[in-house]
Amino acid sequence: MMSAESLTLAFLEGCHRAEIDGGETQFFSSGTEDLFSGAFYFDGGIFHSDDVGLTCFQKPAVKDAYNYSQEELYMRLQKKYGDGPYPQSHVTAYKFFVKDPLLFHKSLRFRWRSGETATDNDRCPRTSQRTKAGLKGVSKGYPLPLKATVTLYSWVYHY
């Protein structure tokens, strides 16, 4: 289960990967919303099933916030809300790997890395198409992540 909040949804831009029993890296998603069976910043809204769902979704205060540099974003927020506090986007989602379990004997390392660029080692496969980070983010639609508060819960069952 994941619960996260930030000024933008940029924190969703990050691949989830795992190393099972010290093996090679396996990629599980090309973005956070993909891991939780959503797409395009959860544009389909709230949904749920037995093993995956989005239980809370609050869109960012600034529409298309990923199109702006951090400076431009804060200027827009200040114009709209004064000195703050600024409304946060919020996402709460869950996924149970019941139908597709991650089986391991000795070790399981599950990682999520947000804000990858094409020059990062062990990068998400899709980042090879990105340009180097600039003021307005890596490229339109791939923003620089701002501060995000993320809470993760995980359960491991022993058979």
C-alpha positions as a Markdown table, in Angstrom:
| # | Residue | x | y | z |
|---|---|---|---|---|
| 1 | Met | 0.0 | 0.0 | 0.0 |
| 2 | Met | 1.2 | 3.5 | -0.8 |
| 3 | Ser | 0.1 | 6.9 | 0.4 |
| 4 | Ala | 1.8 | 9.9 | -1.1 |
| 5 | Glu | 1.3 | 13.7 | -1.3 |
| 6 | Ser | 3.2 | 16.5 | -3.1 |
| 7 | Leu | 2.5 | 19.7 | -5.0 |
| 8 | Thr | 2.6 | 17.8 | -8.3 |
| 9 | Leu | 2.2 | 14.1 | -9.3 |
| 10 | Ala | 5.8 | 14.1 | -10.6 |
| 11 | Phe | 6.7 | 11.5 | -7.9 |
| 12 | Leu | 4.7 | 9.0 | -9.9 |
| 13 | Glu | 7.4 | 9.0 | -12.6 |
| 14 | Gly | 9.6 | 6.2 | -11.5 |
| 15 | Cys | 10.0 | 2.5 | -12.3 |
| 16 | His | 9.5 | -0.2 | -9.8 |
| 17 | Arg | 12.0 | -3.0 | -9.9 |
| 18 | Ala | 13.1 | -6.0 | -7.9 |
| 19 | Glu | 16.0 | -8.3 | -7.4 |
| 20 | Ile | 15.0 | -11.7 | -6.3 |
| 21 | Asp | 17.6 | -13.9 | -4.5 |
| 22 | Gly | 20.4 | -11.7 | -5.8 |
| 23 | Gly | 19.4 | -12.2 | -9.4 |
| 24 | Glu | 19.2 | -9.7 | -12.3 |
| 25 | Thr | 16.9 | -6.6 | -12.0 |
| 26 | Gln | 13.4 | -7.2 | -13.1 |
| 27 | Phe | 11.2 | -4.2 | -14.0 |
| 28 | Phe | 7.6 | -4.3 | -12.8 |
| 29 | Ser | 6.3 | -1.0 | -14.2 |
| 30 | Ser | 7.2 | 2.0 | -16.3 |
| 31 | Gly | 5.6 | 4.3 | -13.7 |
| 32 | Thr | 4.0 | 4.2 | -10.3 |
| 33 | Glu | 0.4 | 4.4 | -11.6 |
| 34 | Asp | 1.2 | 1.4 | -13.9 |
| 35 | Leu | 2.2 | -0.8 | -10.9 |
| 36 | Phe | -1.2 | 0.0 | -9.4 |
| 37 | Ser | -3.1 | -0.8 | -12.7 |
| 38 | Gly | -3.7 | 2.9 | -13.5 |
| 39 | Ala | -2.4 | 5.0 | -16.4 |
| 40 | Phe | -1.7 | 8.7 | -17.2 |
| 41 | Tyr | -1.5 | 10.0 | -13.7 |
| 42 | Phe | -4.6 | 7.9 | -12.7 |
| 43 | Asp | -6.8 | 9.9 | -15.1 |
| 44 | Gly | -9.5 | 7.1 | -14.7 |
| 45 | Gly | -10.0 | 8.1 | -11.1 |
| 46 | Ile | -10.9 | 5.9 | -8.1 |
| 47 | Phe | -11.2 | 2.2 | -8.7 |
| 48 | His | -10.8 | -1.0 | -6.8 |
| 49 | Ser | -10.7 | -4.8 | -7.2 |
| 50 | Asp | -9.6 | -7.7 | -5.0 |
| 51 | Asp | -5.9 | -7.2 | -5.6 |
| 52 | Val | -5.4 | -3.6 | -6.8 |
| 53 | Gly | -7.0 | -0.2 | -6.5 |
| 54 | Leu | -6.8 | 3.5 | -6.0 |
| 55 | Thr | -8.7 | 4.6 | -2.9 |
| 56 | Cys | -7.9 | 8.3 | -2.8 |
| 57 | Phe | -6.9 | 10.7 | -5.5 |
| 58 | Gln | -6.6 | 14.5 | -5.2 |
| 59 | Lys | -5.3 | 16.2 | -8.4 |
| 60 | Pro | -2.6 | 19.0 | -8.1 |
| 61 | Ala | -3.8 | 22.5 | -7.5 |
| 62 | Val | -2.1 | 23.7 | -10.7 |
| 63 | Lys | -3.3 | 22.0 | -13.8 |
| 64 | Asp | -0.5 | 20.5 | -15.9 |
| 65 | Ala | 2.0 | 21.4 | -13.2 |
| 66 | Tyr | 4.6 | 19.3 | -15.0 |
| 67 | Asn | 4.9 | 21.9 | -17.7 |
| 68 | Tyr | 6.4 | 24.4 | -15.4 |
| 69 | Ser | 9.8 | 24.8 | -13.7 |
| 70 | Gln | 9.7 | 24.8 | -9.9 |
| 71 | Glu | 10.0 | 28.6 | -9.9 |
| 72 | Glu | 7.1 | 29.0 | -12.3 |
| 73 | Leu | 5.0 | 26.5 | -10.3 |
| 74 | Tyr | 5.6 | 28.4 | -7.0 |
| 75 | Met | 4.8 | 31.7 | -8.7 |
| 76 | Arg | 1.5 | 30.3 | -10.0 |
| 77 | Leu | 0.7 | 28.8 | -6.5 |
| 78 | Gln | 1.5 | 32.2 | -4.8 |
| 79 | Lys | -0.7 | 34.1 | -7.3 |
| 80 | Lys | -3.6 | 31.7 | -6.6 |
| 81 | Tyr | -3.2 | 31.0 | -2.9 |
| 82 | Gly | -0.9 | 33.7 | -1.5 |
| 83 | Asp | 1.9 | 32.6 | 0.8 |
| 84 | Gly | 0.3 | 29.2 | 1.4 |
| 85 | Pro | -0.1 | 26.6 | 2.7 |
| 86 | Tyr | -0.6 | 25.2 | -0.8 |
| 87 | Pro | -2.9 | 22.3 | -1.5 |
| 88 | Gln | -1.2 | 19.0 | -2.1 |
| 89 | Ser | -2.0 | 16.3 | -4.6 |
| 90 | His | -2.7 | 13.0 | -2.8 |
| 91 | Val | -2.6 | 9.4 | -4.0 |
| 92 | Thr | -3.4 | 6.3 | -1.9 |
| 93 | Ala | -3.3 | 2.9 | -3.8 |
| 94 | Tyr | -2.9 | -0.7 | -2.9 |
| 95 | Lys | -1.6 | -3.9 | -4.7 |
| 96 | Phe | -1.6 | -7.4 | -3.5 |
| 97 | Phe | 0.6 | -9.8 | -5.4 |
| 98 | Val | -1.7 | -12.7 | -4.9 |
| 99 | Lys | -2.3 | -13.7 | -8.5 |
| 100 | Asp | 1.3 | -12.9 | -9.5 |
| 101 | Pro | 3.4 | -13.6 | -6.3 |
| 102 | Leu | 7.0 | -12.5 | -6.0 |
| 103 | Leu | 8.5 | -15.8 | -4.9 |
| 104 | Phe | 11.9 | -15.8 | -3.2 |
| 105 | His | 14.1 | -18.0 | -1.0 |
| 106 | Lys | 16.8 | -15.8 | 0.4 |
| 107 | Ser | 16.2 | -12.2 | -0.5 |
| 108 | Leu | 13.8 | -9.8 | -2.1 |
| 109 | Arg | 14.8 | -6.2 | -2.9 |
| 110 | Phe | 12.0 | -4.1 | -4.2 |
| 111 | Arg | 12.9 | -0.6 | -5.3 |
| 112 | Trp | 11.1 | 2.5 | -6.6 |
| 113 | Arg | 13.2 | 5.4 | -7.9 |
| 114 | Ser | 11.6 | 8.6 | -8.9 |
| 115 | Gly | 13.2 | 11.2 | -11.2 |
| 116 | Glu | 15.4 | 9.0 | -13.3 |
| 117 | Thr | 17.2 | 10.4 | -16.2 |
| 118 | Ala | 18.8 | 8.8 | -19.3 |
| 119 | Thr | 22.2 | 9.0 | -17.7 |
| 120 | Asp | 21.3 | 7.1 | -14.5 |
| 121 | Asn | 22.9 | 3.6 | -14.1 |
| 122 | Asp | 20.3 | 0.9 | -13.7 |
| 123 | Arg | 17.7 | 3.2 | -15.2 |
| 124 | Cys | 14.1 | 2.5 | -16.2 |
| 125 | Pro | 14.2 | 1.3 | -19.8 |
| 126 | Arg | 12.0 | 4.1 | -21.0 |
| 127 | Thr | 14.3 | 6.8 | -19.7 |
| 128 | Ser | 16.7 | 6.3 | -22.6 |
| 129 | Gln | 14.4 | 8.6 | -24.7 |
| 130 | Arg | 14.6 | 11.4 | -22.2 |
| 131 | Thr | 16.8 | 14.4 | -22.5 |
| 132 | Lys | 19.1 | 15.7 | -19.7 |
| 133 | Ala | 17.4 | 17.5 | -16.9 |
| 134 | Gly | 16.8 | 21.2 | -17.4 |
| 135 | Leu | 14.9 | 23.9 | -15.6 |
| 136 | Lys | 11.5 | 22.8 | -16.9 |
| 137 | Gly | 12.1 | 19.1 | -16.1 |
| 138 | Val | 13.5 | 16.4 | -18.1 |
| 139 | Ser | 11.0 | 17.0 | -21.0 |
| 140 | Lys | 7.4 | 18.0 | -21.3 |
| 141 | Gly | 5.4 | 15.5 | -19.3 |
| 142 | Tyr | 8.4 | 14.2 | -17.4 |
| 143 | Pro | 8.8 | 16.7 | -14.6 |
| 144 | Leu | 11.5 | 17.1 | -12.0 |
| 145 | Pro | 10.1 | 15.6 | -8.8 |
| 146 | Leu | 9.4 | 18.0 | -6.0 |
| 147 | Lys | 9.4 | 17.1 | -2.4 |
| 148 | Ala | 6.9 | 14.3 | -1.7 |
| 149 | Thr | 5.8 | 12.6 | 1.5 |
| 150 | Val | 5.4 | 8.9 | 0.9 |
| 151 | Thr | 4.2 | 6.2 | 3.3 |
| 152 | Leu | 4.6 | 2.5 | 2.1 |
| 153 | Tyr | 3.3 | -0.6 | 3.8 |
| 154 | Ser | 4.3 | -4.1 | 2.8 |
| 155 | Trp | 3.4 | -7.6 | 3.9 |
| 156 | Val | 5.4 | -10.7 | 3.4 |
| 157 | Tyr | 3.8 | -14.1 | 3.8 |
| 158 | His | 5.8 | -17.2 | 4.7 |
| 159 | Tyr | 4.5 | -20.4 | 3.2 |
